[in-house]
């Protein structure tokens, strides 16, 4: 596969995953405002900004809805929701022949929907319509991707982008919440904190799945274990890294790329660590240190993907 095709597929998927994650964070935290959570608005939205990497061109000014407008529509922010969708569509347009008609139609429709919303600068109440539109659009794109595109090398690059972005985003979110833990990890949260921790689970679409495993009794230890080490939940870090490594393995087998040893070693090691570690190991290392280590490894995997498949040297290309 040409490096430009791999690059565009990878970023199409990453940008869409990023847009969905951002919108879900906004949606959940707007809901917490209506639920009259005891957490202050400033603390809540500063947490959201931290989970999004503290974008340099978006700041808390005391107005939650203005902040949401900026996160969704700010033209100068490359990671605003609308710019993520625009970037995903542009990457897909450059490789239009590599994706299915259904994929292109779904992504093009989402692009026009968010572009219209940016022009109208939605009012406060209209966010209730806009946010689900983005989430549904991304889910529909992922659905038609799985059902209309051959599960070959191109499909695998889409999975790599999707799951690497998801693992990184979940690790950042957990790290932000970890900084606010003030009680024993195995102690149930009190009534004042309950909505905030439900918000964490719902930000990862995990509340119902968590309750089926642990009931609705929330403890920091159980929530961290579920979102970090659960093998079956699609938004857990372990699940994401497992599927990332599977896709990298499939790409290696199909492409016969030569210089993949370090990439496969790093992703395989991270997969193994998450597969064998228990929550006691996480607390021994320190949850913050553990999560930041995962983020570092995700950044390393990204760099190695570029080195191996996208920006490889002329000598490597001639050897293929």
C-alpha positions as CSV (number, residue, x, y, z in Angstrom):
1,X,0.0,0.0,0.0
2,X,1.2,3.5,-0.8
3,X,2.3,5.5,2.2
4,X,0.0,8.4,1.3
5,X,-3.0,6.0,1.3
6,X,-2.0,4.5,4.7
7,X,-1.5,8.0,6.1
8,X,-4.9,9.2,4.9
9,X,-6.7,6.1,6.2
10,X,-5.0,6.3,9.5
11,X,-5.9,10.0,10.0
12,X,-9.4,9.7,8.7
13,X,-10.1,7.2,11.5
14,X,-8.2,9.1,14.2
15,X,-10.0,12.4,13.4
16,X,-13.4,10.8,13.5
17,X,-12.7,9.0,16.8
18,X,-11.4,12.3,18.2
19,X,-14.5,14.1,17.2
20,X,-16.8,11.5,18.7
21,X,-14.8,11.5,22.0
22,X,-14.9,15.3,22.2
23,X,-18.6,15.5,21.6
24,X,-19.3,12.8,24.1
25,X,-17.4,14.7,26.8
26,X,-19.3,17.8,26.0
27,X,-22.7,16.1,26.0
28,X,-22.1,14.4,29.4
29,X,-20.8,17.5,31.1
30,X,-23.7,19.6,29.8
31,X,-26.0,17.0,31.2
32,X,-24.2,17.2,34.6
33,X,-24.9,21.0,34.6
34,X,-28.6,20.2,34.3
35,X,-28.4,17.6,37.1
36,X,-27.1,20.3,39.5
37,X,-23.9,18.4,40.3
38,X,-22.0,19.9,43.3
39,X,-18.9,20.3,41.2
40,X,-18.3,23.9,40.2
41,X,-18.7,24.8,36.5
42,X,-15.1,26.0,36.3
43,X,-13.7,22.8,37.8
44,X,-15.8,20.6,35.5
45,X,-14.9,22.4,32.3
46,X,-11.3,22.8,33.2
47,X,-11.3,19.0,33.6
48,X,-12.8,18.7,30.1
49,X,-10.1,20.9,28.6
50,X,-7.4,18.9,30.4
51,X,-8.8,15.7,29.0
52,X,-8.7,17.2,25.5
53,X,-5.0,18.1,26.0
54,X,-5.6,21.8,27.0
55,X,-5.8,23.2,23.5
56,X,-3.9,26.5,23.4
57,X,-6.5,28.5,21.6
58,X,-9.5,27.5,23.8
59,X,-9.9,28.8,27.3
60,X,-12.4,28.9,30.2
61,X,-13.9,32.4,30.5
62,X,-16.7,31.6,32.9
63,X,-19.4,30.8,30.2
64,X,-19.9,27.1,29.7
65,X,-21.9,27.5,26.5
66,X,-19.3,29.8,25.0
67,X,-16.7,27.2,25.8
68,X,-18.7,24.5,24.1
69,X,-19.1,26.7,21.1
70,X,-15.3,27.1,20.9
71,X,-14.6,23.4,21.4
72,X,-17.1,22.6,18.6
73,X,-16.6,25.3,16.1
74,X,-13.4,27.3,16.7
75,X,-11.8,27.7,13.3
76,X,-8.2,28.3,14.6
77,X,-8.2,25.1,16.7
78,X,-7.1,22.0,14.7
79,X,-8.9,19.7,17.1
80,X,-12.3,21.5,17.3
81,X,-15.1,19.1,16.4
82,X,-15.8,20.7,13.1
83,X,-12.1,20.8,12.1
84,X,-11.8,17.1,13.0
85,X,-14.7,16.3,10.7
86,X,-13.3,18.5,7.9
87,X,-9.8,16.9,8.2
88,X,-11.3,13.4,8.2
89,X,-13.3,14.2,5.0
90,X,-10.3,15.8,3.3
91,X,-8.1,12.7,4.1
92,X,-10.8,10.5,2.7
93,X,-11.3,12.6,-0.4
94,X,-7.6,12.2,-1.2
95,X,-8.0,8.4,-1.3
96,X,-11.6,8.3,-2.6
97,X,-10.8,5.3,-4.7
98,X,-9.7,3.3,-1.7
99,X,-12.9,3.5,0.3
100,X,-16.5,2.4,-0.5
101,X,-19.2,4.6,-1.9
102,X,-21.2,4.1,1.3
103,X,-18.3,5.3,3.4
104,X,-17.8,8.4,1.3
105,X,-21.5,9.2,1.3
106,X,-21.8,8.8,5.1
107,X,-18.7,11.0,5.7
108,X,-19.7,13.6,3.2
109,X,-23.2,13.9,4.8
110,X,-21.6,14.3,8.2
111,X,-19.3,17.0,6.8
112,X,-22.2,19.0,5.4
113,X,-24.2,18.6,8.7
114,X,-21.4,20.0,10.8
115,X,-20.5,22.7,8.3
116,X,-24.1,23.9,8.4
117,X,-24.0,23.9,12.2
118,X,-20.8,26.0,12.1
119,X,-22.4,28.6,9.9
120,X,-25.5,28.8,12.1
121,X,-23.4,28.9,15.4
122,X,-25.9,26.8,17.2
123,X,-27.7,28.3,20.2
124,X,-27.6,26.6,23.6
125,X,-30.7,24.5,23.1
126,X,-29.6,23.4,19.6
127,X,-26.6,21.6,21.0
128,X,-29.0,18.9,22.0
129,X,-29.5,18.2,18.3
130,X,-25.9,18.8,17.1
131,X,-24.0,16.6,19.5
132,X,-26.0,13.4,18.8
133,X,-25.7,14.2,15.1
134,X,-21.9,13.9,15.3
135,X,-21.9,10.7,17.4
136,X,-24.5,9.0,15.2
137,X,-22.5,10.1,12.1
138,X,-19.3,8.6,13.3
139,X,-21.0,5.4,14.4
140,X,-22.7,5.1,11.0
141,X,-19.3,5.6,9.2
142,X,-17.7,2.9,11.4
143,X,-20.7,0.6,10.7
144,X,-20.6,1.0,6.9
145,X,-16.8,0.6,7.1
146,X,-17.1,-2.8,8.7
147,X,-19.8,-4.0,6.3
148,X,-18.8,-2.5,2.9
149,X,-15.0,-2.5,2.9
150,X,-12.9,-5.6,2.5
151,X,-11.1,-6.3,5.7
152,X,-7.7,-6.1,4.1
153,X,-4.7,-3.7,4.6
154,X,-6.8,-0.5,4.2
155,X,-9.4,-1.6,6.7
156,X,-6.7,-2.5,9.1
157,X,-5.1,1.0,8.9
158,X,-8.5,2.4,9.8
159,X,-8.6,0.2,12.9
160,X,-5.1,1.2,13.9
161,X,-6.1,4.9,13.8
162,X,-9.3,4.3,15.6
163,X,-8.0,2.2,18.5
164,X,-4.7,4.2,19.0
165,X,-6.8,7.4,19.3
166,X,-9.3,5.7,21.7
167,X,-6.6,4.3,23.9
168,X,-4.8,7.7,24.2
169,X,-8.1,9.6,24.8
170,X,-9.2,7.1,27.5
171,X,-5.8,7.3,29.2
172,X,-5.8,11.1,29.3
173,X,-9.4,11.1,30.7
174,X,-8.6,8.6,33.4
175,X,-5.4,10.6,34.3
176,X,-7.4,13.8,34.7
177,X,-10.0,12.1,37.0
178,X,-7.2,10.4,39.0
179,X,-5.9,13.8,40.1
180,X,-9.2,14.4,41.9
181,X,-9.4,11.2,43.9
182,X,-9.4,12.0,47.6
183,X,-10.7,8.8,49.2
184,X,-9.5,5.2,49.5
185,X,-9.7,3.5,46.1
186,X,-11.9,0.7,47.3
187,X,-14.3,3.0,49.2
188,X,-17.6,3.8,47.6
189,X,-18.1,7.3,46.3
190,X,-20.5,9.5,48.3
191,X,-23.7,11.1,47.0
192,X,-21.9,14.4,46.2
193,X,-19.4,12.7,44.0
194,X,-21.6,10.0,42.5
195,X,-22.8,12.0,39.5
196,X,-19.3,13.1,38.6
197,X,-18.0,9.5,38.5
198,X,-21.1,8.3,36.6
199,X,-20.1,11.1,34.2
200,X,-16.7,9.5,33.8
201,X,-18.2,6.1,32.9
202,X,-20.7,7.6,30.6
203,X,-18.0,9.6,28.8
204,X,-16.6,6.2,27.8
205,X,-20.1,4.7,27.2
206,X,-19.3,2.4,30.1
207,X,-21.9,3.0,32.8
208,X,-24.3,0.2,31.9
209,X,-21.5,-2.2,31.1
210,X,-19.8,-1.4,34.4
211,X,-23.1,-2.0,36.3
212,X,-23.5,-5.4,34.8
213,X,-20.1,-6.4,36.2
214,X,-19.9,-4.5,39.5
215,X,-23.5,-3.2,40.1
216,X,-24.1,0.5,40.5
217,X,-21.8,0.7,43.6
218,X,-19.0,3.0,42.3
219,X,-15.5,2.8,43.7
220,X,-12.4,4.3,42.0
221,X,-10.6,1.0,42.1
222,X,-13.4,-0.8,40.2
223,X,-13.9,2.0,37.7
224,X,-10.1,2.1,36.9
225,X,-10.0,-1.6,36.6
226,X,-12.9,-1.7,34.2
227,X,-11.8,1.2,31.9
228,X,-8.1,0.1,32.0
229,X,-7.9,-3.7,32.2
230,X,-11.2,-5.1,31.0
231,X,-10.7,-7.4,28.0
232,X,-14.2,-7.3,26.6
233,X,-15.4,-3.7,26.8
234,X,-14.7,-1.8,23.5
235,X,-13.7,1.5,25.2
236,X,-11.3,0.0,27.7
237,X,-7.6,0.7,27.1
238,X,-6.7,-3.0,27.2
239,X,-9.3,-3.8,24.5
240,X,-8.1,-0.9,22.3
241,X,-4.4,-1.9,22.5
242,X,-5.3,-5.6,21.9
243,X,-7.2,-4.7,18.7
244,X,-4.5,-2.2,17.7
245,X,-1.8,-4.9,17.9
246,X,-4.0,-7.4,16.0
247,X,-4.3,-4.9,13.2
248,X,-0.6,-4.1,13.1
249,X,0.1,-7.8,13.0
250,X,-2.3,-8.2,10.0
251,X,-0.7,-5.3,8.2
252,X,2.7,-6.7,8.7
253,X,1.7,-10.1,7.4
254,X,0.0,-8.6,4.3
255,X,2.6,-5.9,3.5
256,X,5.8,-7.9,4.2
257,X,7.4,-4.7,5.5
258,X,10.9,-5.3,6.7
259,X,11.6,-2.9,9.5
260,X,8.7,-3.6,11.8
261,X,10.5,-5.3,14.7
262,X,10.5,-2.3,17.0
263,X,6.9,-1.4,16.2
264,X,5.7,-4.9,16.9
265,X,7.9,-5.1,20.1
266,X,6.5,-1.9,21.6
267,X,2.8,-2.6,20.7
268,X,3.2,-6.3,21.7
269,X,4.8,-5.4,25.0
270,X,2.1,-2.9,25.9
271,X,-0.6,-5.5,25.0
272,X,1.1,-8.1,27.2
273,X,1.5,-5.7,30.2
274,X,-2.2,-4.8,30.0
275,X,-3.1,-8.5,29.6
276,X,-1.2,-9.7,32.6
277,X,-1.3,-6.8,35.1
278,X,-3.9,-6.7,37.8
279,X,-5.4,-3.6,39.4
280,X,-3.0,-4.2,42.4
281,X,-0.1,-3.7,40.0
282,X,-1.5,-0.4,38.8
283,X,-1.8,0.9,42.3
284,X,1.7,-0.4,43.1
285,X,3.1,1.7,40.2
286,X,0.8,4.6,40.9
287,X,-2.3,5.1,38.7
288,X,-1.0,8.4,37.4
289,X,2.4,7.0,36.5
290,X,0.8,3.9,34.9
291,X,-1.5,6.0,32.7
292,X,1.2,8.4,31.7
293,X,3.4,5.5,30.7
294,X,0.6,4.2,28.5
295,X,0.3,7.6,26.8
296,X,4.0,7.6,26.2
297,X,3.9,4.2,24.6
298,X,0.9,5.3,22.4
299,X,3.0,8.3,21.2
300,X,5.9,5.9,20.6
301,X,3.6,3.6,18.6
302,X,2.4,6.5,16.5
303,X,6.0,7.6,15.7
304,X,6.9,4.0,14.7
305,X,3.9,3.7,12.5
306,X,5.1,6.8,10.6
307,X,8.7,5.5,10.5
308,X,7.7,2.1,9.2
309,X,4.7,2.7,6.9
310,X,4.5,6.4,6.0
311,X,7.9,8.1,6.1
312,X,10.2,5.1,5.5
313,X,13.6,5.8,3.8
314,X,14.4,5.4,0.1
315,X,16.6,2.4,1.0
316,X,13.8,0.7,2.7
317,X,11.4,1.4,-0.2
318,X,13.9,-0.1,-2.7
319,X,14.2,-3.2,-0.6
320,X,10.5,-4.0,-0.6
